[in-house]
Structures are given as structure tokens and as C-alpha cells.
């Protein structure tokens, strides 16, 4: 570990955080995996907006739904959620409203 070699203030591959240079490709993976969250009451919460599709089991019966999010956010304020389901289901859908 470079921490014991007095290199914590060096930027680059020999700094105290050498993993940062090689892990830059993980940004999109981490971003997309955090677009949707399950809520404790059997619903879904959209916390970050981006074009995507999500399939999840929701409601008391754990019905399978798919939501297709169509948007150019943050370049446009319009966000469309197209919800596909095999049967009628009630579930909470929470949306974060950015300030």
C-alpha cells in the first residue's frame, strides 16, 4: 500500500488511491444501478432520471411490471413513464422532484 510510503498527496497511479484511475469505467454502471429503488411499502421510487427500462415486482401480490422512462433530462424537464403490466395492480410510485 502506498500509504506507508508518504505518497498520499501524489495524483496519478502512485497516489494513495491507485484504484481511481482504473475504475473510471464504473461510473455508468453505478449510475444506472441507482436510478430506481424499492420502497418499504411495495412500491418503487425514481430518484435519478435518465432514459431506462426497469422491471420489478410491486404491490401486495408482487405483480411484475415494466416501466420505460423516456426523457432528455436534465436537458429537458419532460419525463414520460410508460408502465406495462399484465394485470391491474396498485402500488406506490415515488418521484424525487429536483430542486
C-alpha positions as CSV (number, residue, x, y, z in Angstrom):
1,X,0.0,0.0,0.0
2,X,1.3,3.5,-0.8
3,X,0.1,4.9,2.5
4,X,3.2,3.9,4.3
5,X,5.5,5.4,1.6
6,X,4.4,9.1,2.0
7,X,2.6,9.2,-1.3
8,X,-0.9,10.2,-0.2
9,X,-0.6,13.6,-1.8
10,X,0.5,12.4,-5.2
11,X,-2.0,12.4,-8.1
12,X,-1.9,9.5,-10.5
13,X,-1.2,5.8,-10.4
14,X,1.2,6.1,-7.5
15,X,-1.2,8.1,-5.2
16,X,-2.9,6.7,-2.1
17,X,-5.9,5.9,-4.2
18,X,-4.5,4.0,-7.1
19,X,-7.8,2.3,-7.9
20,X,-9.4,5.5,-9.0
21,X,-7.6,5.6,-12.3
22,X,-8.5,2.1,-13.3
23,X,-12.1,2.2,-12.0
24,X,-13.4,5.2,-14.1
25,X,-15.5,2.9,-16.2
26,X,-17.6,2.0,-13.2
27,X,-19.4,5.4,-13.3
28,X,-22.1,4.5,-15.7
29,X,-22.7,1.1,-14.1
30,X,-23.1,2.7,-10.7
31,X,-25.3,5.5,-12.1
32,X,-27.7,3.1,-13.9
33,X,-27.9,0.7,-10.9
34,X,-29.1,3.6,-8.7
35,X,-31.9,5.0,-10.9
36,X,-34.7,3.1,-9.1
37,X,-35.3,1.9,-5.5
38,X,-37.7,-0.4,-3.9
39,X,-39.8,1.2,-1.2
40,X,-40.8,-0.5,2.1
41,X,-44.5,-0.3,1.1
42,X,-44.1,-2.5,-2.0
43,X,-43.6,0.4,-4.5
44,X,-40.9,2.0,-6.5
45,X,-39.0,5.3,-6.2
46,X,-37.4,7.1,-9.1
47,X,-34.6,9.1,-7.5
48,X,-32.4,9.9,-10.5
49,X,-33.7,10.5,-14.0
50,X,-32.4,9.0,-17.2
51,X,-33.7,7.1,-20.2
52,X,-34.1,3.5,-19.0
53,X,-36.3,0.4,-18.5
54,X,-36.9,-1.3,-15.2
55,X,-38.8,-4.4,-14.4
56,X,-39.9,-5.1,-10.8
57,X,-42.4,-6.9,-8.6
58,X,-44.7,-4.4,-6.8
59,X,-47.8,-4.3,-4.7
60,X,-49.2,-6.8,-2.3
61,X,-49.3,-9.5,-4.9
62,X,-45.8,-8.8,-6.1
63,X,-47.1,-8.3,-9.7
64,X,-44.4,-7.9,-12.4
65,X,-44.4,-4.5,-14.1
66,X,-42.0,-2.8,-16.5
67,X,-41.5,0.9,-16.6
68,X,-40.0,2.6,-19.6
69,X,-38.7,6.1,-18.8
70,X,-38.4,8.4,-21.7
71,X,-36.6,11.7,-21.1
72,X,-33.8,14.0,-22.1
73,X,-33.5,15.2,-18.5
74,X,-31.6,17.3,-17.4
75,X,-31.6,19.0,-20.8
76,X,-35.4,19.0,-20.9
77,X,-37.9,19.0,-18.0
78,X,-40.3,16.5,-19.6
79,X,-40.2,12.9,-18.3
80,X,-42.6,10.2,-19.5
81,X,-43.2,6.9,-17.6
82,X,-44.7,4.2,-19.7
83,X,-45.9,1.4,-17.4
84,X,-46.6,-2.1,-18.8
85,X,-48.4,-4.6,-16.6
86,X,-50.1,-7.9,-17.2
87,X,-52.9,-7.3,-14.6
88,X,-54.2,-4.3,-12.6
89,X,-52.1,-3.6,-9.6
90,X,-51.9,-0.8,-7.0
91,X,-48.5,0.3,-5.8
92,X,-46.9,3.5,-4.6
93,X,-44.7,5.3,-7.1
94,X,-42.5,7.9,-5.5
95,X,-40.8,10.6,-7.6
96,X,-38.0,12.8,-6.5
97,X,-38.5,16.4,-7.6
98,X,-35.1,18.0,-8.1
99,X,-34.8,21.5,-6.6
